[in-house]
Amino acid sequence: MEFFPRRSGRLYAESVPLSEIAEQFGTPCYVYSRAALTDAYRSYDAAFDRRLLICYAVKANPNLAILNLFACLGSGFDVVSGGELRRVIAAGGDPGKTVFSGVGKSAEEMRFALEAGILCFNVESKGELRRLDRIAGEAGKTARVSVRVNPDVDARTHPYIATGLKQNKFGVAYADALPLYRIAAASPNLQVTGIDCHIGSQLTEIAPFVAALEKILTLLDRLTSENIQVSHLDLGGGLGIRYRNELPPSIDEYARAVTSRLAARDQSILLEPGRSLVGNAGLLLTRVEYLKHSENKNFAVVDAAMNDLLRPALYDAWHDIVPVEETDASRCRYDIVGPVCESADFFARDRELVVNEGALLAVLSAGAYGMSMSSNYNTRPRAAEVMVDGGKVHLIRERETFDQLIAGEKRLALSCDSGP
């Protein structure tokens, strides 16, 4: 099924013309397809023929409506802050199916997660383990833990989103994992339940996943030999999507590669997909404000900006950009840029477009790390978000107002007199 089809020259989200969404809700505006989100989740669920808990990586897109949809489908969640855990709970998600990752968990976050009854803490340092043991003891609770193991495997992805190399801040060095498990097993307020490993994001090859898994299984055997019992293997997320010409493995290919190496194991599997669930389920609608032509460069200046979608500026990431409605304008090469006062404020460079001033553009594959990384830079309100369900459109985040932006600020009662 095509979730953003083009019909008679017009681009749709499911059964709704995008031009109608722009007219009703304005631009910039994020648009998500409920059918695409559901299809992506069910593809994971169907691919694995063993005990599996999908823990959606909330950081990819934390909108409450999206979290609620996944919760209704049976999903667990992977959170990296107390705020994300609060979002899961507010959306109707089950804390008992939630894992807490991240290198810098505060004491307050640990207390809240223990009180909420989360499934597991993915511990990333000895200091964190010691703190968690102490706080769990003070609360009269037992904290379930897995150690996030850094296997020193090259994920072959952008360096900013690689997390499994020894120079990365994430996890515990492979050589240090077994001693840390011994400490955890001997700690009075901790219960070892799993092994965790996540090597990065936007992976387009199976080999890094397999290399990391082989190291995890070797560690599992060592733990078993020391009678440290592990009930689940958390294999992380990171499966890539197609933005341009990438050819990432399918979910079925990934599942076969994993399960073929786990046939003799009885541990349940946890996965933490994010981008592969939401990335291609959303787009950013924006309108062309001006077409600016010069001797050396042509610019299509749009009303969205790097504060709305940071990925091109941060990662030099490619997003396909297409007109919402076909026109008879002249074909031209443009840099597609926003109004923010930064030369890094661009969505694409040297793209061939047939477009007029006032035309709508769709920035595709924007469902992951779009709205979740947005900001108010240049005092720009964040975009509206809508979810399309067949022929229905639901507003799932109102566009911010200026009054909301300054609501927490206070003007000091200072004299403007600069004299002596």
C-alpha positions in Angstrom: 0.0 0.0 0.0 1.2 3.5 -0.9 0.6 5.8 2.1 1.4 9.1 0.3 0.2 8.5 -3.2 0.0 10.9 -6.1 -3.4 11.0 -7.9 -4.2 13.2 -10.9 -1.1 15.4 -10.2 -1.9 15.9 -6.5 -0.1 14.4 -3.5 -2.2 12.7 -0.8 -1.8 11.4 2.7 -3.8 8.2 2.5 -7.2 9.6 1.2 -6.7 13.3 2.0 -5.1 15.8 -0.4 -2.1 17.5 1.3 -3.2 20.8 -0.1 -6.4 20.5 2.0 -4.4 19.8 5.1 -2.2 22.9 4.4 -5.3 25.0 3.9 -6.9 23.8 7.2 -3.8 23.8 9.5 -1.3 26.0 7.8 2.4 25.4 7.2 4.9 24.3 8.3 3.0 21.2 9.3 4.0 17.6 10.0 1.7 15.0 8.5 1.7 11.3 9.6 -0.1 8.3 8.2 -1.7 6.1 10.8 -1.8 3.2 8.3 2.0 3.6 7.7 2.8 3.6 11.4 0.6 0.5 11.9 2.0 -1.4 9.0 5.6 -0.7 10.1 4.9 -2.0 13.6 3.1 -5.1 12.4 5.9 -5.9 10.1 8.2 -6.3 13.1 5.7 -8.2 15.0 5.1 -10.7 12.1 8.8 -11.2 11.3 9.9 -12.8 14.5 8.7 -16.3 15.4 9.8 -16.2 19.1 9.0 -14.2 22.2 9.4 -10.6 21.2 8.8 -7.2 22.9 9.1 -4.2 20.6 10.2 -1.2 22.6 9.6 1.8 20.4 12.4 4.4 20.8 10.5 7.4 22.0 13.2 9.9 21.0 12.4 9.3 17.3 9.0 10.9 17.6 7.4 11.4 21.0 4.0 12.8 20.1 1.4 11.4 22.5 -0.9 10.2 19.6 1.9 8.2 18.1 2.9 6.7 21.5 -0.8 5.9 22.1 -1.1 4.2 18.7 1.9 2.0 19.4 0.7 1.2 22.9 -2.7 0.1 21.5 -0.8 -2.2 19.1 1.0 -3.8 22.1 4.3 -2.0 22.0 6.7 -1.4 24.8 8.9 1.6 24.9 12.6 2.6 25.1 13.1 5.9 26.9 16.2 8.0 27.6 14.9 10.5 30.1 12.4 10.9 32.8 10.4 13.2 30.6 10.1 10.5 27.9 8.9 8.0 30.6 6.3 10.6 31.7 5.2 10.9 28.0 4.8 7.1 27.8 2.6 7.1 30.9 0.6 10.1 29.7 -0.1 8.3 26.4 -1.4 5.2 28.1 1.8 3.1 27.6 2.8 0.4 30.1 5.8 1.3 32.3 6.2 -2.5 32.9 7.0 -2.8 29.2 9.5 0.1 29.2 13.3 0.1 29.3 15.3 3.1 30.4 18.5 3.7 28.4 20.9 6.7 28.5 24.3 7.5 29.9 23.3 10.2 32.4 20.3 9.0 34.4 19.8 11.3 37.4 18.9 10.2 40.9 15.5 11.8 40.5 14.9 9.9 37.2 15.9 6.6 38.8 13.4 7.2 41.7 10.6 8.0 39.4 11.3 5.0 37.1 11.4 2.7 40.1 8.1 4.0 41.4 6.6 3.6 38.0 7.7 0.0 37.9 9.6 -0.1 34.6 10.7 -3.3 33.0 14.5 -2.7 33.1 17.3 -0.1 33.5 19.9 -0.4 30.7 22.9 0.5 32.8 25.8 2.2 31.1 28.6 2.6 33.8 29.8 1.3 37.1 28.9 4.6 38.7 25.3 4.3 37.5 25.1 0.8 38.8 26.3 1.8 42.2 23.8 4.8 42.3 20.9 2.6 41.2 21.6 0.0 43.9 21.7 2.7 46.6 18.5 4.4 45.4 16.6 1.2 45.0 17.6 0.2 48.5 16.4 3.6 49.9 13.1 3.1 48.1 12.7 -0.5 49.4 12.6 -1.8 45.8 14.6 -4.1 43.5 15.8 -2.6 40.3 15.9 -4.9 37.3 19.0 -4.3 35.2 20.8 -5.1 32.0 24.2 -3.8 31.1 24.5 -2.0 27.8 27.5 -3.5 26.3 29.6 -1.6 23.8 30.9 -4.3 21.4 33.3 -2.1 19.4 31.5 -2.8 16.2 31.6 -0.4 13.3 27.9 0.3 12.3 29.1 2.1 9.1 26.7 5.0 9.6 27.1 8.7 10.2 29.6 9.3 13.0 27.1 11.3 15.0 24.7 8.4 15.2 27.2 5.6 15.7 27.1 4.3 19.3 28.8 0.9 19.3 32.5 1.9 18.9 34.9 2.0 21.8 35.4 5.8 21.4 31.6 6.4 21.8 30.2 7.5 25.1 27.6 4.8 25.2 27.6 1.6 27.1 30.3 -0.4 28.9 33.4 -1.6 27.1 33.1 -5.3 26.2 36.0 -6.3 28.4 34.4 -4.5 31.4 30.9 -6.0 31.0 31.5 -9.4 32.8 33.0 -7.7 36.0 30.1 -5.3 36.1 27.6 -8.1 35.8 29.4 -9.8 38.8 28.9 -6.6 40.8 25.2 -6.4 39.8 24.6 -10.0 40.7 26.1 -9.5 44.1 24.2 -6.2 44.8 21.3 -6.5 47.3 18.9 -4.2 45.5 19.5 -5.2 41.9 18.3 -8.1 39.8 20.1 -9.0 36.5 17.5 -9.7 33.8 19.2 -9.0 30.5 22.0 -7.9 28.2 21.6 -4.8 26.1 23.4 -3.7 22.9 22.7 -0.9 20.5 25.4 0.1 17.9 23.8 3.0 16.1 21.1 4.3 13.8 20.3 4.2 10.1 22.2 0.9 9.6 21.9 -0.3 6.0 23.8 -3.6 6.3 23.1 -6.8 8.3 26.8 -7.6 9.0 27.2 -5.1 11.9 24.1 -6.4 13.6 25.4 -10.0 13.4 28.9 -9.1 14.6 27.4 -7.4 17.7 25.1 -10.3 18.3 27.9 -12.8 18.2 29.7 -10.9 20.9 26.6 -10.7 23.0 26.1 -14.4 22.8 29.7 -15.1 23.9 29.1 -12.9 26.9 25.8 -14.7 27.6 27.7 -18.0 27.7 30.2 -16.6 30.2 27.3 -15.3 32.4 25.6 -18.7 32.3 28.8 -20.5 33.3 28.9 -18.3 36.4 25.2 -18.9 37.1 24.2 -15.3 36.3 20.8 -15.8 34.7 19.7 -13.6 31.8 16.0 -13.7 30.8 16.1 -11.3 27.8 18.5 -10.1 25.1 17.9 -6.5 24.1 19.3 -6.1 20.6 18.6 -2.4 20.3 17.4 -0.7 17.1 19.0 1.1 14.3 17.6 -0.6 11.2 17.8 2.0 8.4 15.2 3.3 6.0 15.4 4.6 2.5 15.8 8.3 2.2 17.4 8.4 -1.3 19.2 5.4 -2.8 20.0 3.4 0.4 19.1 -0.3 0.3 18.6 -1.3 3.9 17.7 -4.9 4.7 14.1 -5.6 5.1 12.7 -6.4 8.5 12.2 -10.0 7.4 15.9 -10.2 6.4 17.0 -8.7 9.7 14.7 -11.1 11.7 16.1 -14.2 9.9 19.7 -13.1 10.6 18.9 -12.7 14.3 16.7 -15.7 14.9 19.0 -18.1 13.0 21.6 -17.4 15.7 19.2 -17.7 18.6 17.6 -21.0 17.7 19.2 -22.8 20.7 18.5 -19.9 23.2 15.4 -19.5 25.3 15.8 -15.8 26.2 13.1 -13.5 25.0 14.1 -10.7 22.5 13.7 -7.0 23.0 14.1 -4.6 20.1 14.2 -0.8 20.2 13.2 0.4 16.7 12.6 4.1 16.2 13.3 5.5 12.7 12.2 2.3 10.9 8.7 2.6 12.6 8.1 6.3 12.0 10.6 7.7 9.5 8.7 7.1 6.3 5.3 7.4 8.0 5.6 11.2 8.1 6.4 14.3 6.0 6.8 18.0 6.5 4.6 20.3 4.5 6.0 23.8 3.7 5.2 26.6 1.3 7.5 28.5 -1.0 7.6 32.1 0.0 10.0 33.4 -2.6 12.0 32.2 -5.6 15.3 34.1 -5.6 17.4 34.0 -8.7 21.0 35.1 -9.1 23.9 34.6 -11.5 25.4 31.8 -9.5 22.6 30.3 -7.5 18.8 29.9 -7.4 17.0 29.7 -4.1 13.5 28.5 -3.2 12.9 30.2 0.2 10.3 28.2 2.1 8.4 28.9 5.4 9.9 25.9 7.2 13.4 26.1 8.6 16.2 24.3 10.3 14.4 24.8 13.6 11.6 22.6 12.2 13.7 19.9 10.6 17.4 19.9 11.8 18.6 16.8 10.0 19.9 18.4 6.8 21.9 21.1 8.8 23.1 18.7 11.4 23.9 15.6 9.4 23.9 17.0 5.8 21.0 14.5 5.5 19.1 13.9 2.2 15.3 14.2 2.2 13.4 13.9 -1.1 11.4 17.1 -1.7 8.5 17.1 -4.1 5.8 19.6 -5.2 2.4 18.8 -3.7 0.6 19.8 -6.9 2.1 19.6 -10.4 2.4 22.9 -12.3 3.5 24.1 -15.7 6.3 26.2 -14.2 9.8 26.1 -15.6 12.2 23.4 -14.4 15.1 24.9 -12.4 17.8 23.9 -9.9 17.3 25.4 -6.5 18.8 25.4 -3.1 15.8 24.9 -0.8 16.3 27.1 2.2 14.4 28.5 5.2 14.2 32.0 6.7 16.4 31.3 9.8 19.5 33.6 10.0 22.0 30.8 9.4 23.7 29.6 6.2 23.1 26.1 7.6 19.4 26.7 7.2 18.8 24.5 4.2 16.8 21.4 3.3 18.4 20.6 0.0 21.1 21.9 -2.4 21.0 22.0 -6.1 17.7 20.2 -6.5 15.7 20.2 -9.7 12.2 21.5 -9.1 9.2 22.6 -11.1 7.7 25.1 -8.7 6.1 28.6 -8.4 6.1 31.1 -5.5 3.3 30.1 -3.1 3.5 26.4 -4.1 3.4 23.7 -1.5 6.4 21.3 -1.1 6.5 18.0 0.8 9.7 17.1 2.6 9.5 13.3 2.7 10.7 10.7 5.2 10.5 13.3 8.0 8.6 11.2 10.6 11.8 10.5 12.6 13.9 13.1 14.4 12.0 15.9 12.8 9.5 17.3 15.3 11.4 15.6 18.2 14.6 17.7 17.4 12.7 20.9 16.6 13.3 24.1 18.5 12.2 27.8 18.8 15.4 29.2 17.3 14.8 32.8 15.9 11.6 32.8 18.1 9.8 30.6 15.7 6.8 28.6 17.0 7.0 24.9 16.5 4.9 23.4 13.7 1.5 21.8 13.9 1.2 18.0 13.7 -1.6 16.0 12.2 -2.4 12.3 11.8 -4.3 11.1 8.8 -6.5 8.0 9.2 -8.1 7.1 5.9 -10.2 10.1 5.0 -10.0 11.7 8.5 -7.5 14.2 9.7 -6.7 14.6 13.4 -4.8 17.6 14.9 -2.3 15.9 17.3 -0.3 19.0 18.2 -1.5 22.6 17.9 0.9 25.1 16.4 2.7 27.0 19.1 1.8 30.6 19.7 4.1 33.5 20.6 2.5 33.8 24.0 3.3 30.1 24.7 7.0 30.8 23.8 7.4 33.5 26.3 5.1 32.1 29.1 8.0 31.1 31.3 10.1 34.2 30.9 10.1 37.2 33.2 11.0 40.8 32.4 13.0 42.4 35.1 11.9 45.8 36.4 15.1 47.5 35.4 15.5 51.2 34.6 16.4 51.9 31.0 18.1 55.1 32.1 21.8 54.8 31.1 22.9 58.0 32.8 24.9 58.3 36.0 
